[in-house]
Amino acid sequence: MSYENPIILDQPMKLKSLLIILCTIFSLHAVEDLPSLYKISAPDGFKSGEKAFSEVIKIVKDGFYDSKGLKEDDLYYAAIKGILRRISPPESPNQGKLWSEQEKAKVYNNLKSKRVFAGINCVHDKIEGSLTVKSIMDESPAIGKLKKNDRIMRIDGKSLKNISSSELSALMRGEEGKVVKFKVVRDIEVLDIEIKLKQIKISYCVSKILGDVAYLRVKSFSENISKEMKEHLAKYKEKKIEKLIIDLRENTGGYFTEGVRSAELFLKKGASIVSVLRAGSMRTNYYSRNLKPQDFKIAVLINGRTASSSEILASALKSNDKAVLIGENSYGKAIIEKPFKLSNGYSVKFSVGAMYNAKGESWHEDGLSPDIKSSTKFSDKLENDIAVGKALKYLKEN
């Protein structure tokens, strides 16, 4: 996913913040040379659509067999869902969404660099109704209370059988200071453990040094990920490391601006990052304004779940001859989505932009092709990871 996060200037901004926003220059002009990613045209002969729509609503209300159980809002809800499905890519008909406030909040909460929650990673057994603790995050309020392999049987007295992942997340989140009660089985003991929720900084980067090569896995293009990446790159330079593996496997995207800013870290002033086709057939070209780009020899790892904002970074580096791509074809999602709030509290989310690389080519549906093909299955140890091994070989031999 690649979500647009609009800049809201509703209060005075510091000059430094404004400079960060302006670090990527763009040009806006009409375009005729960029093709549409997909067509949504009605069949020839279908006319007077607005009138036909009103007629269908009336006909269905009057003629549907279960007219007592059918409300007008039911029909409008179905119509909105149908519109969003129609303007979604054919290969992803459910791309457009009608979100409740809670559903929207969940998506954007997952892109925050700081969250208030219990800070534990678990595996849910729906049939047994238990959560098995696999790891406890740094700064988690559960440190010293829960242990790896603890089995959580109830949360605040609620059974965990057959509940959804969103319900589970809701049970372990809330306002800072909220106390959550866990019923835990540890070996043969049954324990009652209370954990007070607090805000935890989430790191979406995994960094390793492999001899004279730096390895940086970027899990998501969450807020401030480009800043986090920049900090890691500075540390590599301090250690005189000049070769870099960027692992984008399983990274399904995030904020559009973070994808652009991440690419800009490596591209000199004037280099093309991405072009976006928006409403009104207007084309926005994003260029780097970085006077001191990071100079690394780069291999980027991609797979079938490398999507959207991840593909912005991979495409920009490849198009500017700054990196080689290793792995499998990426997912192929070259659209930007944005939510719009409705007066009834719901939001609609749909495609507001189509993305193209520096050469005006789209990677939508087909994805980005790797320069070097490789298995992309993760290994418990990096030294046993086939894709990492191929990247190391390339960086050392070329």
N, C-alpha and C positions, 0 to 999 in steps of 0.2 A: 504494500500500500504506500501511497505517497500523498500525504495530506498537506493542504495549503494552510499555513498558519499566518493569517493576515496581521500586519503591524498596526496596532491601535495607538494613535497619538492623542490620548485623551488627557495627558498631563505632561508637564515639561520634561524633556528628555535631556540627559547629560550628553555632552558633545561626543564622548567616547562611545556611547551606545549608538548614536547616530552614525558615527564612522563605521561601526561594525555592520550596520544595515547597508551602508553604501559601499561596502568593500567589494561587492559584485556589481559591476556596471552592466546595464542592459540597454538595448535599443528596441524601439517599438515601431512597427510599420506594417502596412497591409501586405498580405502575402497571397500569391497565387500558385506557388510552386510546391507547397506541402500538401500531399494528399490526405484525405480523411482516413482515419484508421478503420472505420466501418460505417455502413449506411443504415439509416433508420427510416427510410422513405416509406410512406404508405403506398399500397398498390395503386396502379393507374386506375382512374375512374372514381376513387373515393374522394368525395367532395362534401362541402358543408358539414365539416366535422363537428363544430360546436353544436349545431342544431341536432345532428344525429346523436351526439352524446346525451343531450337533454332528453331526447326521445327514448333512448335506451334506458336511462334511469327510471323514467315513468313506466315504460313497458314492463320492466323487471319488477318494480314495486307492485304493480297491479296484477302481474301474471305469474310470479314465482309461486311454486306450490306451497311453500312455507311462509306465506306473507306475514303471519303473526309474529314469527321469529326474526323477521328481516327489518332492520332499521335503516333509515336513510344514511346514517353515518357508516353503516357497514358497507354500503355500496361505494361511498366516497373513499373509504379506506382501501377497498379493493381497487378502485380506479387509480388512486395515487401509487399503489404498489405496482399496478400494471404499467403506468407511465415510466416509473423508475426502471422496471425490468426491460421495457422497450428501448430505453436509451443506454442501457448497459451493453458492454461488449458481448457479442454472440456467444463467445466461449465462457463468459462469466455472467450469466443472466441475473444473478443476484447481487451484482456489484453495487447498484444503486440501493440505498437503504432508507427506510422510514424508521428513525430512531426515537425511542422514548428518551427522556432526559437521563435516566439511569444507564441506558445502553450507550449513549453518547459519552457520558462521564467515564464509563468503564474503559472505552477505547482510548480516550485521551489520557486517562490516569496511567495506562500502561506505557505511555510515552514520556512520562515525567521522570526527571532525574532524581527527584526526592518523593518518597511516598510514606504515608502513615499506615503501617501494618505490622504483622507479627514477625516477618522476616525469616520465614522457614520455607524450605523446598520439600514438598511431599509427593508421594504417589498415592492416589486414591483407589481403594478397592470398593467399588460401588456395591457389590454383592454382600461382602462382609460388613460394609459400612465403617471402614477404618481409613485413617491416613497414616502412612508410614513415613517418618521423618528421614529424609536422605541427606540433608545438609542444613546448616544454620548460617545465615548470612552475617558478615561482619557488621557490627553495631546493632545486631538484632537484640530486642529486649528478652528473647528466649534463651540467650547465652547463659549457661549455668543453671537453667531450669529444665529445658528439654535436651535430649541427647539423640544422636543418630540411631536409627532403628526403633525409636519409641513408636508405639502405635496409639494414635489418638482415636478414641472411640466416640467421644461426644464433644461438642463445642457449645458452651452455654446451655448444656442440657439437651441440645438438639441431636437427634440421630443423624448419621452421615450416610445412611443407606439410600442409594438411588437418587441422590441430589446432584444438581448440575454443578459444573465448575464455577459458574458465576455465583451460585448460591454459596459455595464453599469460600470463594474469595470475599464475599460480603461478610461472612461470619468472622473473618480474621482481619477485617479492616474497619475503619471508623475514625472518630475524632481522636486527636492526640490525648493520651491519658486515660482512654477507655480501657477498662479491665475486662479481659476475655478469659473465661474459665474452661480449662481442658480436662477431660477425663482420659487419663493415659495409662496404658499397660506397658510396663517395663519388666521384661523377664516374667516373674510370677507376681510382681507387685502391681497393685492398682493405685494410681496416684491422682490426686486433685491438684492441679497446677494453675495458678493465676499469672497472667502476663499482661502488663500494662503497655498498650500500644504507644509507639513513638515514631517520629519521622526518621527515615533511613535513607541515606544517599545510595542510589543504585548505580553501579558501574556496568556499562554495556560493552566494555572493552576487556579483552584478555591479552596480556602482554607476556612474551617470553623472549629470552635471548638464546639463540641456537648457534653457538660459536661466534662467527662474525656476521650473522644474519639476525635481524629482528623479526619477530612474529607478532602480528597484531590482529586479533580477531575482533571484528565489530559485529555485535549481535543485533543491534537495532539502530535506526537513525532517529533516536529519541532527542528530546530537547538537550542542547548543549553538547551533543556528541562530538561535534567538530572541535570544540574547545578541549574536550577530553583527549581526542586524538592528537591535537597539537601538543599537549603536555607530554604525551608518550614520545612523540617524534623528537621533541627537544632533549629528552633523556637519552635517546639513541644517539643523537648528534654529540652529546657530551662524552659518550663512550666511543666516539669515532666510528660508529657503524654506518655503512653506506648501502647495505642491501636490506630489502624489506619485503616481507610477505604480508599482504593484507588478505585476511580470510573473511569472505562475505558469504560463505555457505550458510544456508538456512536463515539469512537475513532478509526478511520479507519487506523491509522498507521502513517508512516513518515519515518524518517531516521533509517536504520538498526542499526547503531552505537549507536544512542540515546536509542534505545530499550535495547541494551546490557548494556550500561552504567547505565541505570536506574535500571536494575535488579541487577547490581553489587553493588548498594548502600546498598542492604539488605543482600547480600550473602558473607560469609566469604571466605578467600583465599582458592583456590582449588575447590570451588563448581562449578559444571558444569552449564553453562547458556544455551547454544544452540550449536548444531552441524550443519554445513552447507556443503552440497554436491555441488561441483562446477565442472566446465569443466575438463575433464580428469579423472573423477571419483576420485577426491581428496576430502578428508573430512577434514574440519577445525573445531576443537573443541575449543570453547571459554570458558575459566574459569575465575572466579573472582580472583583478586589479592588484594582485599580490606582487610586490616589488622584490620580495625575497622568498620565493617558493622553496619548499623542502626538496633537496636534491638527493634522491635515493634511486637505486636500481630496483624496480618493483615487479613482483609477481602477484597477481590477484587471483584468489581461488573463488570459483563460482560453481553453483549447482542449480538444480531445477527449482529451488525455492529462493534463489537470489532474485529479488524483485524490486521494481519501482525505484525508490531512492538509492538502493544499492546499485541498481543498473545505471543510474546517473553517474555515480563515481566510477564504476568499471568502464562504462562507455567513454567518459571524458578522458580517462587516462589512456585507454587504447587509441582513441581517435587522435590524440596528441602525441602518440608514440612514446608515452611515459611508462607503459607497463605491458606485460604479456599476460593474457588470461589463461588460466589452467583449470581444467575440470570438465564440466558438462554444460550444455546450453542452459542459459539462465531462464527464468520463468517467462519473461516477455510481457511485462506490464509497463506500458509507456503512457500512462494517463495520470493526471493529477485530480484528486477529489477534494471537495470542500463541502462542509455542512452548512445549511441555511436554517435558521430557527423559524418555526411557525408560531402563529399567535396562540395555538392551543397547547404549547409546551413541547411538542414534538419537533424533530428536525428532519430535513431531507438531505441526503448526501449523494452526490453524483459526480460524474466527470466534468471538470471545468477546463481542462487543458490536455492537449496531446503533446508528447515530448519527442524530440528528434535529436540525433547526435550532431556533432560539429559539421558533418557532411550533409546534413539534411535528411538523413535516413532514420527510419523508425525501427525500433527493436520490438515493437508490440507483437504479441502472439508468438513469433518465432524465437524471440530471446536473443541474447548475445552469444555468438559462437566462440568457443575457446580456441586459442592458438595451439595449445597442447592439451589433448584429451587425457582424462584420467578418471579413475574411480574417485568418488568424492565422499565415501563413507568415512565417518569420523572414527578415530582409534582412541583408546584410553590413554595412550602415550603418543606424544607428537612424533617421536622418532620412528614409530610404526605406522604413521599416517601416510598412505600412498601419495595423496595430492601434495602434502607438505614435502615429502621426499622428492617429488618431481620438481617442485618449486626450488628447493635447495640445490638440486642438480643444475637446473637452468641458471640460477644466479651465480653459481660458482664456475660454470663452464663458459658463460658468455660475458 
